[in-house]
Amino acid sequence: MKKTLARGVAAVLLSGIAVVGVSVPAMADPVIVDEPDTSELNNIWTFAPLGVPVFGLIQSVVKAPNGIIPN
């Protein structure tokens, strides 16, 4: 009787069916990661030698008064 019960419990656990909150996690497919696209990292908004896009920041500050007071 104990062998039959143990085999039944083992079969349920190995099949992935939840028994009293215990389940066997499903195996996930492997994730394939591609290289990042770095083709457009040379414009003024992504070039940041000081951690801040300096040239883009300067351009934005220069254009700010024109945005506030239109011509």
C-alpha positions as CSV (number, residue, x, y, z in Angstrom):
1,M,0.0,0.0,0.0
2,K,2.8,2.5,0.9
3,K,4.6,1.7,-2.4
4,T,1.5,2.3,-4.4
5,L,0.8,5.6,-2.6
6,A,4.5,6.7,-3.0
7,R,4.4,5.9,-6.7
8,G,1.1,7.8,-7.2
9,V,2.5,10.9,-5.4
10,A,5.7,10.7,-7.4
11,A,3.8,10.4,-10.7
12,V,1.6,13.4,-9.8
13,L,4.6,15.5,-8.8
14,L,6.6,14.6,-11.9
15,S,3.7,15.3,-14.2
16,G,3.5,18.9,-13.0
17,I,0.1,18.8,-11.5
18,A,-0.2,20.9,-8.3
19,V,-0.7,18.9,-5.1
20,V,-1.3,20.8,-1.9
21,G,0.5,23.9,-3.2
22,V,3.5,22.1,-4.6
23,S,4.2,22.0,-8.3
24,V,7.1,21.3,-10.6
25,P,8.1,24.4,-12.6
26,A,7.9,24.1,-16.4
27,M,11.1,24.3,-18.3
28,A,11.2,27.5,-20.3
29,D,12.6,27.9,-23.8
30,P,16.1,29.4,-24.0
31,V,16.2,33.2,-24.7
32,I,18.3,34.3,-27.6
33,V,19.6,37.8,-27.0
34,D,20.7,39.9,-30.1
35,E,23.4,42.5,-30.0
36,P,22.1,46.0,-29.3
37,D,21.7,48.4,-32.2
38,T,24.5,51.0,-31.8
39,S,24.3,52.5,-35.3
40,E,22.8,55.8,-34.3
41,L,24.8,56.6,-31.2
42,N,26.7,59.4,-32.8
43,N,24.2,62.2,-32.8
44,I,24.3,65.1,-30.3
45,W,21.6,63.6,-28.1
46,T,23.4,60.4,-27.4
47,F,27.0,61.5,-27.3
48,A,27.5,62.1,-23.5
49,P,31.1,62.3,-22.4
50,L,30.2,63.8,-19.0
51,G,27.1,61.6,-18.5
52,V,24.9,64.3,-19.9
53,P,24.4,65.0,-23.6
54,V,26.3,68.2,-23.5
55,F,25.8,69.4,-27.1
56,G,22.1,68.6,-27.1
57,L,21.7,70.4,-23.7
58,I,23.5,73.5,-25.1
59,Q,21.3,73.4,-28.2
60,S,18.1,73.0,-26.1
61,V,19.1,76.0,-23.8
62,V,19.8,78.2,-26.8
63,K,16.5,77.4,-28.5
64,A,14.5,77.8,-25.2
65,P,13.8,81.6,-25.4
66,N,12.5,81.1,-29.0
67,G,10.0,78.5,-27.7
68,I,8.8,80.8,-24.9
69,I,8.5,84.0,-27.0
70,P,7.7,83.2,-30.6
71,N,8.9,85.5,-33.4
